[in-house]
Amino acid sequence: MNGLLKNCFYGLRGNFRIIGAAAVLLGGLCLIIGDPFAVSIFPFLPAPVLAAAAVACLRRESASRWSRYKITLPVRRRDIVKSQYLIHGICALAGMLCAGIFLALVLIIHGNIYFYYGFRDVLTLVLGGGILAVFMGAIAYPLYYWWGEEKTEIIIALAVIGAVAAILALSMLINFLTGEGGVTDTQYYISLGIILLISVAVYGGSCFLSALIYEKTEW
């Protein structure tokens, strides 16, 4: 498992450098300008972008024939799938960390002039990108093992659309259940926690499904 994780990390290393440089540049501009729209959008980006890079890395594995070679190693296919899901989860957490650092710097430099609900807004921005990234992985990997690496770009696009749709559907459902009036902090945190738990449960179920598909696929 350690070797599989290291290989996934090495495959992402080049993308990490490019994404990191872009994040520093765009994040720095957002901090300097202090535009409210940019401050509300940028924290959503790191986790989904890293998640998309993790999925796109599968195309590189195909080009280098590593995807064919690794199934000849003395490891179970289930472990290969688990390693990819672990790396994807780490990418989501890394993106959330970047969003948290950015928002902390925004508050230090400009003060709390952006967030009407205070910590609730900050928590939503940090978790929102991470949850989006988790749903992207939950959708992308089963499709990858079902369709193959030739459709990686289509899979990423479908994963983004599906993840956004899933989050919107869950948010609308919770808003309907809590009523049209405003929610208290307790209700809000419970609702956010429910969405987070659902995303983790779906992610775990997706990992099981991907392993099942991969074990039955003749590569």
N, C-alpha and C positions, 0 to 999 in steps of 0.2 A: 504493500500500500504506500509506503514512504517513497519508493521509486516512482510510482505512478503520480503521486502528488508533485514530486520534484519535476517530472517531465512536463506536467501541466503548467507549473510555474515558469519553467524555462521557455515554454511555448508562448506564454503571455508576456514575458519580460520585455520584448521589443515594443509591444503595444502599450505596456505600462509607461515606458519612457515617453512615448508620443502623447498619450492621454494625460500623463502627469504634467508635461510641459504646457499643453493646451489648458489644463485646469488652472495652473499657476498664472498663466497669461490672462485668461478670461476672468478668473476670480480676482486677480489684482485690479483689472479694469473696473469690475463691479464694485470693488471696495473703494476705489478712488472716486468713481462717479457717484456712487451711492443712490443709483436710480431705484425706486421702489419696485418697479416691475422686474428688473434684473435680480434684485435681492430675493424676490419671491419665486423666481424661476430657476436660478442657478443651482440651489441646493438639491433640486430634484434630479439633476443631470448626472453627477458622478456615478452613483450606483447603477442606474440603467445602462450607462455607457460602458462601464466595466463589465457588466453582465453580458452585453452584446459582444464585447471583445472575447469573453470566455467562450461563448458559443461559436464565434467566428474562428476561434483557434482550432476547432475541429476540422475546418477546411484545410488548414496548414498541416494537420496530422495526416490527412488524406494525400496531400501533395508529396509529403516526405515518406509516405508508405508506412508511417508509424502505426496508423490505425490497423493495418494488416499484420504488422509484426507483433504488436503487443498481445494479440490473441494467441500467439504461439508461446508466450511466456508462461511460467508455472504460477499463474494467478487466475482466479475465477473471474468470469465476465462480470459478475455482480460487483466485485471489488473495483473493476475498471469504471463501472458506472458510478459507484459511490465516490471514487476519487474526483470525478468530474463535477459531481454535485457538491462535494466539499469545497472544491476550488471556486465554484460559482457562488456558494454561500460566503466564502471569504471575500470575494470581489464585492458582494453586496454590502458586507460589513465595512470594508475599506471605503466604499463610496459614502456610506453613512457617516463614517469618521471624518472624511473630507468635508461633507456638508456641515457637520457639527463645528469643525474648526472655522470654516468660513463664516457661519452665523455668529460664532463667538467673537470673531474679529470685527464683524459688522457692528455688533453691540458695543464693543470697546471703542471703535473709531467714531461711529455716528450716534451712538446711544439708541435707546429703545423708541425710535420714531416710526417703526414700520409695523409692529405687531400689536394689533388691537387687543387680542386675547392673551398677550404675553407668552408665557411658557407653552400654552396650548398650540399657538402658531408655530413656534420653534420646533416642538416635538413632532408636529404634523409634517413639517418640511423635511426633517431628518428621517423619520420613519417612512414617509410617503415614497421617497426614492428607493429605499430598501425593499419595501413591500412590492413595488413595481418590478424591481429586479428579480425578486423571488418568483413572482408570477411568470415573468418572462422565461426563467429557467424551467419552471414547471410545465410550460407549454412547449418550449423549444426542444428539449432533449427527447421526449417520446416521439416527436415528429422526426427528429434526426435519425433515430434508430429505425423508424418505420420507413422513411423515404430515402435515406442515404445522404451522403455529404454533397451530392451534386446540387441539391436544392437548399444549401445552407442560407443563402441570401433571402430566399422566399420564407424560410423558416424563421429567420430573425424578424422579418417584417410582420409575419403572422403572430409571432410571440409578443411583439410590442403592441399590436392592435388588440390582441386577446387579453393582455395584462391590463391595459387601460380600460377595456370594456368590463373586466372582472371587478376592478376597483370601483368603477362608477356604479356598477350594479349593486355591489355590497354597500356602498355609501347611500344609494337611493333606498335600499331596503332598510337600513338602520334609521335613516331619516323618517321613513314611513312608520316604523315601529315606535320611534320616540315622539312622534307627533310633529305638528307644524311649528309649535312654539320653540323658543330657545332652550338649549340643554344646559344643565349645570356642569361644572367641572367634573364631578364624579361620573355623570352619565357620559360625558364626552370621553373620558379616559377609559371607561368600560367598553364603549363602542370601538374605540381605537384598538384596545386590547383584543376584542373579539375578531376584528379584521386581521390583526397580526397573527392570532392563533389559527384562524382559517387559512391564511397564506402558508404558514408553517406546515399545517396538516396536508394541504394540497401539494406542497413541495415534497413531503415525505411519500405521499401516495404516488406522485409522479416518478420518484426515484424507483419505487417498487415496480411500476409499470414499465419504465425504461429497461430495468434489469430483465424483466420478463420477456420483453420484445427482443432484447439483445441476445439472450440465451437461446432464442428460437430462430435467430437469423443466421443464415449460412453465408459467411463472408469469405 
